């Protein structure tokens, strides 16, 4: 990633020093490391109890199911060969290899076309009735050689049957210190501001 401006903001440094769970990346010019660190913070922020959302794990569950199915298939094929012979097991091994790669293809296609860039899906429920009030979906983007991190938030109100969207684009240099430590409090502050603005839009005529 292209070099971002060096940070000398003392407020960022002091904010990070107060956070005992600070996240530090090894290369502050590596776009992949930066995006993963911020993505994790977004999940942590909205996945906490105080956010008011219950995190959904549909994407993770589906990919785990596909992954475990592949492992079970490979193990079953190995056991069949172990208790018979290679010649006898050749048709089974061939089928298992084909099915294995089909499952891997399904997993890849699911990530690309269904999950896409989604990093968080949360459900807002009524604290008394537990009825679902809304669904928050968050996706993120960051080019490998750009310091700009973009968050797309979408909220689907299940009561008003209304969907609103909002976008936050931020230079990651404002979230990291010179040493490559993520200032989680600053990220949370921007996320809270965007989430509040998103919910206000829902109730606007």
C-alpha positions in Angstrom: 0.0 0.0 0.0 1.2 3.5 -0.7 2.7 5.2 2.2 0.2 7.0 4.4 1.1 10.2 6.3 3.1 9.7 9.5 1.0 10.4 12.7 2.2 12.7 15.4 -1.1 13.2 17.0 -0.6 12.8 20.8 -4.3 12.2 21.4 -4.2 9.1 19.3 -1.1 7.8 21.1 -2.5 8.4 24.5 -5.9 6.9 23.5 -4.1 3.7 22.5 -1.9 3.6 25.6 -5.1 3.5 27.7 -6.4 0.5 25.8 -5.0 -2.6 27.3 -6.3 -4.7 24.3 -4.6 -2.7 21.6 -4.1 -4.4 18.3 -0.7 -3.9 16.6 0.1 -4.8 13.0 3.6 -5.7 11.9 3.5 -3.6 8.7 1.5 -0.4 8.7 1.8 -0.2 4.9 0.3 -3.6 4.3 -3.3 -3.1 3.2 -4.4 -6.6 4.0 -3.2 -6.4 7.6 -4.8 -3.0 8.1 -8.2 -4.1 6.7 -8.2 -7.3 8.8 -7.4 -5.3 11.9 -10.2 -2.8 11.3 -12.7 -5.5 10.2 -12.0 -7.3 13.5 -12.6 -4.0 15.4 -15.9 -3.4 13.6 -17.1 -6.9 14.5 -15.9 -6.5 18.1 -17.7 -3.2 18.4 -21.1 -4.3 17.0 -20.8 -7.8 18.5 -20.6 -6.4 22.0 -23.6 -6.4 24.4 -23.7 -2.6 24.6 -24.3 -2.3 20.8 -27.8 -3.7 21.1 -27.2 -6.2 18.3 -27.1 -10.0 18.4 -24.5 -11.2 15.9 -25.6 -13.7 13.2 -23.3 -16.5 12.2 -25.0 -17.8 9.0 -22.1 -17.2 6.7 -19.6 -18.8 9.2 -21.9 -21.8 9.8 -22.4 -22.5 6.1 -18.6 -22.3 5.4 -17.9 -24.5 8.4 -20.4 -27.0 7.2 -18.8 -27.2 3.8 -15.4 -27.4 5.3 -16.3 -30.2 7.8 -18.1 -32.1 5.0 -14.9 -32.0 2.9 -12.9 -33.3 5.8 -15.3 -36.1 6.6 -15.4 -37.1 3.0 -11.6 -37.3 2.8 -11.5 -39.3 6.0 -14.1 -41.7 4.9 -12.3 -42.3 1.6 -9.1 -42.9 3.4 -10.7 -45.4 5.8 -12.3 -47.3 2.9 -9.0 -47.6 1.1 -7.3 -48.7 4.4 -9.7 -51.5 5.0 -9.9 -52.7 1.4 -7.2 -52.1 -1.2 -6.1 -49.3 -3.5 -7.4 -51.0 -6.6 -10.8 -51.7 -5.1 -11.0 -48.2 -3.6 -10.1 -46.3 -6.8 -13.7 -45.6 -7.9 -14.5 -44.3 -4.4 -11.3 -42.2 -4.2 -12.1 -40.7 -7.6 -15.6 -39.8 -6.6 -14.4 -38.4 -3.3 -11.9 -36.2 -5.0 -14.5 -34.8 -7.4 -17.0 -34.2 -4.6 -14.2 -32.6 -2.5 -13.4 -30.0 -5.1 -17.1 -29.4 -5.8 -17.5 -28.6 -2.1 -14.5 -26.3 -2.3 -16.0 -24.6 -5.4 -19.3 -24.1 -3.6 -17.5 -22.6 -0.6 -15.5 -20.2 -2.9 -18.7 -19.2 -4.9 -20.6 -18.6 -1.6 -17.8 -16.3 -0.4 -17.7 -14.3 -3.7 -21.4 -14.1 -4.6 -23.3 -14.5 -1.4 -21.1 -13.3 1.5 -19.2 -10.9 -0.7 -17.6 -8.2 1.5 -19.9 -8.6 4.5 -18.1 -8.5 7.8 -21.0 -8.3 10.2 -24.7 -9.1 10.3 -26.5 -8.2 13.5 -30.1 -8.5 14.7 -31.8 -5.9 16.9 -34.5 -7.5 19.0 -37.1 -6.0 21.3 -35.6 -6.4 24.9 -39.1 -7.4 26.2 -40.8 -9.5 23.5 -37.6 -10.6 21.8 -39.3 -9.8 18.5 -36.9 -8.8 15.7 -36.9 -5.1 15.1 -34.2 -4.8 12.4 -31.2 -6.2 10.7 -27.8 -4.5 10.4 -25.5 -5.5 7.6 -22.0 -4.1 7.3 -19.5 -4.6 4.5 -16.1 -3.1 4.0 -13.7 -2.3 1.2 -10.1 -1.3 0.9 -7.8 -1.2 -2.1 -4.4 -2.8 -1.6 -2.6 0.4 -2.5 -4.9 2.9 -1.0 -5.1 4.2 2.6 -8.9 4.7 2.3 -11.1 2.3 4.2 -14.8 2.2 3.3 -17.6 0.8 5.4 -21.1 0.3 4.0 -23.9 0.0 6.5 -27.4 -1.1 5.8 -30.3 -1.3 8.2 -33.6 -3.1 7.4 -36.3 -2.1 9.8 -38.7 -5.1 10.2 -41.5 -2.9 11.7 -41.5 0.0 9.3 -40.4 -2.2 6.4 -37.8 0.3 5.4 -34.2 -0.1 4.4 -31.6 2.7 4.7 -27.9 2.8 3.8 -25.0 4.9 4.8 -21.3 4.9 3.9 -18.2 5.9 5.9 -14.9 6.5 4.1 -11.9 7.1 6.3 -8.1 7.4 5.8 -6.7 4.7 8.0 -3.9 6.9 9.1 -6.3 8.6 11.5 -6.9 5.2 13.2 -3.3 4.0 13.6 -0.3 5.4 15.5 3.2 5.7 14.0 4.0 2.3 15.5 1.0 0.6 13.7 -1.2 0.3 16.7 -4.9 0.6 16.1 -6.7 3.3 18.2 -9.8 1.2 18.9 -11.6 4.1 20.7 -11.4 6.3 17.7 -12.7 3.6 15.4 -15.6 2.9 17.9 -16.4 6.6 18.0 -16.7 6.9 14.2 -18.8 3.7 14.1 -21.2 4.9 16.8 -21.7 8.2 14.9 -22.5 6.4 11.7 -24.8 3.9 13.3 -26.7 6.6 15.0 -27.1 8.5 11.8 -28.2 5.4 10.0 -31.0 4.8 12.6 -32.1 8.4 12.4 -32.6 8.0 8.7 -34.9 5.1 9.3 -37.4 7.3 11.2 -37.3 10.2 8.8 -40.3 10.6 6.6 
